[in-house]
Every structure is written in C-alpha cells, then in structure tokens.
C-alpha cells in the first residue's frame, strides 16, 4: 500500500528536528512545505528523523508532507489490520 500524508501543525517550541516511528514503512519523500529537510532512518530504533536547515519560530504554522509505502500485516507495526464494534455491536 502506498499513500501520502500532509500534517499541519502550529509549533509550540522552536524545533531543529522532528522524529517519528518508521517500523515497516518506506518513506520516499519527507519535507516541510517551505523547507527542505534532511532525513535519516535509525534501523535499530526504527525511527525517522528530519533535520531542519534552520530553527523555526515558535507559533509558526507548518505543513509536513510524507509520501510512504508499506505492507498491510498482522504484526501490529507499520500498516496493520484492526477492527472494532460499532454502537449496534457490528464488527467493522
């Protein structure tokens, strides 16, 4: 499965980097809309880190755009199958 994600946020602190879990995911591109960031993956910790070229101001609105792929699995990591029961008791 492949997809993309755009996350919009208001910064509460001036970051120089952003870190996220990356277990069983292959990210083809990651960037902030107006900034080119360097990315690296720590395979042992299974985390992805984006390093920004400069510190961003507190209170700034940013968009992080991620293009990624992964396999839907039963390992409870990356993309995994899940289900729930709705109010009528029907499994979804």
GIWO-V251015 format. One line per field, one symbol per residue. ss: DSSP state (A for helix, B for strand, O for the rest). phi: phi as a letter, one per 30 degrees, with the letter a starting at -180 (. if undefined). psi: psi as a letter, one per 30 degrees, with the letter a starting at -180 (. if undefined). A space follows every 50 residues. Layout:
ss = ???
phi = ???
psi = ???
This chain:
ss = OBBBBBBBBBOOOOOOBBBBBOOOBBBBBBBBOOBOOBBBBBOOOOBBBB BOOOOOOOOOBBBBBBBBBBOOBOOOOOOBOOOOBOOOOOBO
phi = .babbcccbcdcbddcabbbdbeicccdabadecbccdcbccdddhbcbc cddadcdeiddbbccbcbbacdbcchaidbdbbacdediddb
psi = klalkjkklkkfljlflkklkgkgkjjfkklkegkkkkklkjeefhlkkk kkflkkkkfkklkkkkklllkkagfhkbklklllkafggkk.
